[in-house]
Amino acid sequence: MTPEILKVSASGRIDKILSQAVEISRNQIEKLIKEGLVSVNGQTVTKPGFKVFEGDEIAYLFKEAKKRDAMPVDFDVEVLYEDEHLLVVNKPVGLVVHPAPSVKEPTLVDWLVQRGVSLSTVSGEERHGIVHRIDKETTGALVVAKDNKTHEALSMQLQEKSMGRYYLALIDYPLKEDITVEKPIGRNRNNRLKMDVVSGGKEAKTAFRKLAVSDLESELIAAKLFTGRTHQIRVHLKSLGRHILGDTLYGYKSKKDKISRVFLHAYLLYLTHPKTGESMEFVAPLFEDMKRYLSNRFSSDEIARALEPEAIKHRFLP
């Protein structure tokens, strides 16, 4: 492979200068340097903090990613939007996003591999462009980057809060009022499968807004995350004495309803297209079981008004 050449125009750390020039994270550049794939004026550099000066020539190589063996996939995922840079899907319930040793069934990553979506990273690892996580039990909108620059740009939007999602949840008892919860979250000390509000945990902030109440006291609410902790919405609701229908892990109990999954759905996704700069929004349709529950227990007119994207966004205005 022929290395790319970068002429240094201003002094500074090589990892910072190279990251800005090729629009790839410094973490990725650090891996590239430690692999011995970067040189300055013909000499290999192995330290990310190495200082370069105006007029120096940086040469660098990108390694091809090693392809993983994907599991056979016998399902499809609804595509809400796709172009050459990104893909937005409506994740169904029960689908794990990332492979792991404990996961024995095909994942969303396996589905992406089958579709040919795979990011080659500068250091030879294989990634699949998934910008934000979503629990196995949660359904809804998820964005996938199809190239490294798009992945980096969307990740930055996520950090800066210019990209995000509005969630819908059905809970067992109505909230007393619209509320924003700021409570730290960490691993539950008694059950490693659960998270909890714990002293010394990571900062976490969630806003909840009331949308519609059924005649059986369950309520449809909207939630917006300001941080991205594991099970954050579920943990913050539990701290309020509320539970998402079907969420037995966090304390939902009912003899009346046989609900087989957590009724939490990433409904509205917003972002700025990294290539065009266009502001974009995507609505992920509810799945049949959640729609059926709403139609059986709520006023259809009230639900129709509550699910209007503009109405949901308006509820979270300062």
N, C-alpha and C positions, 0 to 999 in steps of 0.2 A: 504493500500500500504506500502511496505517496503522501508524505505529511503535508498538512496545511501550514502556511507560514503567516505569522502575524508580526507586523512591524510596530514596536512600542512607541507611542507618541508622548507618554508621560510616565514618570517614575512611579513605582508602587509595588505592592505584593503581587507576585505572579498569579496566585489563585484569583484574586479580585479582578485583575486586569483581564485575564483570560475568560473568566465568568461573564464579565460585562460584554466582551467582544463577541463571544459565540452564543450568548443568551442561554446559558445553562447554569444550574445552581452551583454554588461554590463547593457543596458537598460532592457533587459529581466530578467537578474539576479536581478536587483533592484526591479522589480515587484514581483519576487519570494520571495525576502526577506520581502517586505512590506505586502505580503499575510501571513506571519508567517510560511513559509514553510522551513525555514533554522534555524538550531541550531548549537551552538558550545559547545562541551563538555556537551551536554544535556540541554543547556539553549537556548531558542529561541532568535534569533537576529532579530531586526526590523530596523536597520540602515545600509545602504549600506557601510558607511565608517567605520564600526566596525573593529578594528584591531585584527588580529589573529597572533599567534606565532607558531614557529616550534614545532611540536608535537601535536598541537591541532587537534581535530577531528571535521570536518564539516559534518553535516548530512543534506540532502536536499531531497525534494520530488517534482516531476513534477505533475502538475494538468492536468487532461484530458480536452481537449478543448470542449467547448459547441458548438454543431453543429447548424448552422443557417438553416432556412428553405429556400431551394433554389427554385427559380422560375422555372417552366417547361421550358425546352429548346427544340426548334423545328429546330435547325440549327446545323451544324457541323463546325469545324475549321480545316484547313489544318495543319497537324503535319509534321514538317520538320525533327524532330529528337526526339527520346525518349529513355531513359534507366531508370534504377531504381532510378537515382538521379535527373535527370532534363528532362525538356520537352521544345522544341522550336517550336513555332507555327507561322503561317503566318496570322496575324490578318486582317480580312476583314474590309471594311469601314462600319461605322455606329454602330460598336459594342463597347459599353462602357466596360471598363476593370473592374472597381470596383463598387459595389452597393453603392447607396446613396439615401437619402430620396426623392430626386428630380428625380431619375431614375425609371421609371415605367416598363421598358422592361428588359428581361433577359440580363445578362452581361457575360463577359468572366469568372468571378468567378463562376457564376451559371453553366456554361459549365464544369468548372474544378470540381465542386462538383459532377456533374453527372458522371464524369469519375473517381471519388474517390480520386482526388488530394486535400489534405487538410493537412496543417501543424498544428500539435498540438504544442502549445507554452508552455514554462515552467510555465507560470502563468495562464494558462487556457483559454486564448483568442484563437480565431480561426483565422488563417491566411491562405493564399492560395499560398504562394511562389512566388508572382510576384515581381521581383527584380527591374524593371524599368518601368516607366509609358509610356503610349502612348495615344495620343488624340483619341477621338471618330472618328474624321474625317481622321486620319492618318492610313495607312495600313502598314503591314510588320512584320518583325521579332521581336519576343518577347520571352524572356526566363522565364521559371517557375521552381523554385526549388521544389523538392518533399520531402525534409527533411530539418530539421533545420540547420544541419551542412553545407549542400549545399547552403542554403539561406544565411547564414552568410558569407561563403567564396565568393559567387558571389557578395554580397553587398560590400564586401571589395574590390574586383576587380573593381567594378564600381567607388568606391571612389578613388582608386589608378590609374584609367584610363587604366588599363590593360584589361578591357572589354569595348566594345563600339559598335557603329553602324555607318555605312555610309548610309546616306539618299539620295534618288533621288527626285528631284522636277522639275516640269515644271513651268516656270515663264513667265510673259507676255512680258518682254523686256529683251534682253541680258544684262548680266553684262558687264561693260567696261573692266574688268580684273578679274583674280583670286584675292580674297580678304579675309581677316580675320577681322571680326567685333568684337570689344570689347566695348560693351555699356551696362550699367546697366539696368535691367528690373524690373518693378514693376507693380502694378495694375493701369489700366487706370482710371484717376480720374473722367471721364465723363461716362464711360460705364464699369460696373463691370464684364461684360462678357469678356472684352478684357484686354490684358497686353500691356505695352508700354515701350519705352525707357524713363526712368525717373531719374532725379537727386536723389541720395540717394537710388536707387533701388539695387537689388542684382547683384553682379558681374556676367556677362554673356559673353561667348566667343564662336563664331561660325566661322568655316572656310568654304568658298564657292569656288567651282572649276567649271569652264566652261567645258561642255562635248560636246554639239552639238546644233547648231542653225538651226531652220527651215526656210523655205522660207517665212513664215508668221511672222517672227521676234520672235516667242516664242523660249525659250531656255530650254534645259535639263541641269540641273546642279547637282552636288553632294555637300552634306553638311556633316560636321562632328562637333559634339558638344563636347566642352571641359567643359561645365557646363550643368546642367539639369533644366533650368527654364521652366515654363509653356509657351507654344507657342513660344519658343525661336527662332526657325528658321523663323517662320512667322513674328515675330516682328522685327528681324534683317534685313530681306529682305525689309520690309516696310520702315525701316530707310534708305535704299538705293534707295527708290523710285521704288522698284520692288514688285511684288505680285505673289503668287502661283496661278496658274489657278484654278478657282473655289472657291477661298478663299474670299468670299464676306465680311466676318467679318473684314478682314484687308485691304479691299479696291480694290479687283479685280473687274473690270467692263469690260464687253464686250457685244456688240450687235451681234457679229458674231457667238459666240460659246455658246451653251447651255450645260454648264458643271455643273453637279449636286453635285460634291463633290470636296474636296481639293486634288489636285494631288501631294501628299507628301507620300513617301513610304520608310520605313526602309528596305533597300535592303540587306545590308551585315552586319552580326553580328559576332563578334569575341570574344572569351573567352578562358580561360584555364579550363579544366575540373577539378573540385575540388577534385575528387577522384583519377583520373589517372595522372593528371598533363599534359595531352595532350593539345596542342594548337589546337583549333577547330574554324572553320568558317562555317557559314550557309548563303546561298543565298535564300532570299524569292522571289519567282517569282512574277512578276508584275501581277496585276489583269487585266481582259480583257479590261475594259474601258481605262485604261492608255496605254496598249499595242496598242489598236486600234488608239488612238490619235497619238502615235508615228509613227505607220505604215502609217497613212494617211498624215502626215506632215513632216516627216524626211526621210532622206536617210537610207534605211535598212542596208547598209554596215556600215555607220557611227554609227548608233545606236548599231549594233552588237559589234563594237569595243569599243564603250563607255561603254557598260554594262559588259565588261570583269572585273571580280573582281580584278585581278592583276593590270589592267590599272587604276581602280579607286583608289586603295591603293597607287599606284605610284604617283598619282597627289597630294597627301597630304604629300609626303616626304619633309623634310626640304630642 
